[in-house]
């Protein structure tokens, strides 16, 4: 188990703050040589996918706000910045 695995349990990855912490830990470990470049690249690719997903949600929220009552209902805009990552037992996928 490497240092990143010790610091951040994947089951505890619940908020975007946790994701940012993983990014910083990854950078530090790459700099100190305790993580291989291929592992760092895999983490970076996953974080890019997460970032793209977040940006899509933000764009959808902006569209919903801009067209409120004028076009298709895109749903309510709630919980921005508080969305949990992953599926807990009570969270619907």
C-alpha positions in Angstrom: 0.0 0.0 0.0 1.5 3.3 -1.0 1.3 6.6 0.8 -1.7 7.9 -1.2 -3.7 4.8 -0.3 -2.8 5.2 3.3 -3.8 8.9 3.3 -7.1 8.6 1.4 -9.3 5.6 1.6 -11.2 5.3 -1.6 -14.4 4.6 0.4 -13.9 8.0 2.0 -13.8 9.9 -1.3 -17.1 11.8 -0.7 -16.6 15.4 -1.7 -14.7 17.4 -4.3 -12.5 18.6 -1.5 -11.4 15.0 -1.1 -10.7 14.7 -4.8 -8.6 17.9 -4.7 -6.7 16.4 -1.7 -5.9 13.3 -3.9 -4.6 15.6 -6.7 -2.3 17.4 -4.3 -1.1 14.2 -2.7 -0.5 12.8 -6.2 1.6 15.8 -7.1 3.6 15.6 -3.9 4.3 11.9 -4.3 5.3 12.3 -8.0 7.7 15.0 -6.9 9.2 12.9 -4.1 9.4 9.8 -6.3 7.1 7.7 -4.0 4.6 7.2 -6.9 5.3 6.0 -10.4 4.6 8.2 -13.3 2.1 5.7 -14.8 0.1 5.7 -11.6 0.1 9.5 -11.5 -1.1 9.5 -15.2 -3.9 7.1 -14.4 -5.0 9.3 -11.5 -4.8 12.4 -13.7 -7.0 10.7 -16.3 -9.6 9.8 -13.8 -9.6 13.3 -12.3 -10.0 14.8 -15.8 -13.1 12.6 -16.4 -14.5 13.8 -13.1 -13.8 17.4 -14.0 -15.5 17.0 -17.4 -18.5 15.6 -15.6 -18.7 18.5 -13.1 -18.4 21.0 -16.0 -21.3 19.3 -17.8 -23.4 19.6 -14.6 -22.5 23.3 -14.3 -23.4 23.9 -17.9 -26.7 22.1 -17.5 -27.4 24.2 -14.4 -26.7 27.4 -16.2 -29.0 26.4 -19.1 -31.7 25.5 -16.6 -31.4 28.9 -14.9 -31.3 30.8 -18.3 -34.4 29.1 -19.7 -36.4 28.8 -16.5 -40.1 28.8 -17.6 -39.2 29.5 -21.2 -38.3 26.0 -22.6 -37.9 22.4 -21.6 -37.8 21.9 -17.8 -34.3 20.7 -17.0 -35.1 20.2 -13.3 -34.2 22.1 -10.2 -30.8 23.4 -9.6 -29.8 22.2 -6.1 -26.8 21.2 -4.2 -24.2 22.8 -6.4 -20.7 22.2 -5.0 -22.1 19.7 -2.5 -22.7 16.7 -4.7 -21.2 13.5 -3.3 -18.9 11.4 -5.4 -19.8 7.7 -5.6 -22.8 5.9 -4.5 -23.6 5.4 -0.8 -26.3 3.0 0.3 -29.0 5.7 0.3 -27.8 7.5 -2.9 -29.6 6.8 -6.1 -27.2 6.4 -9.0 
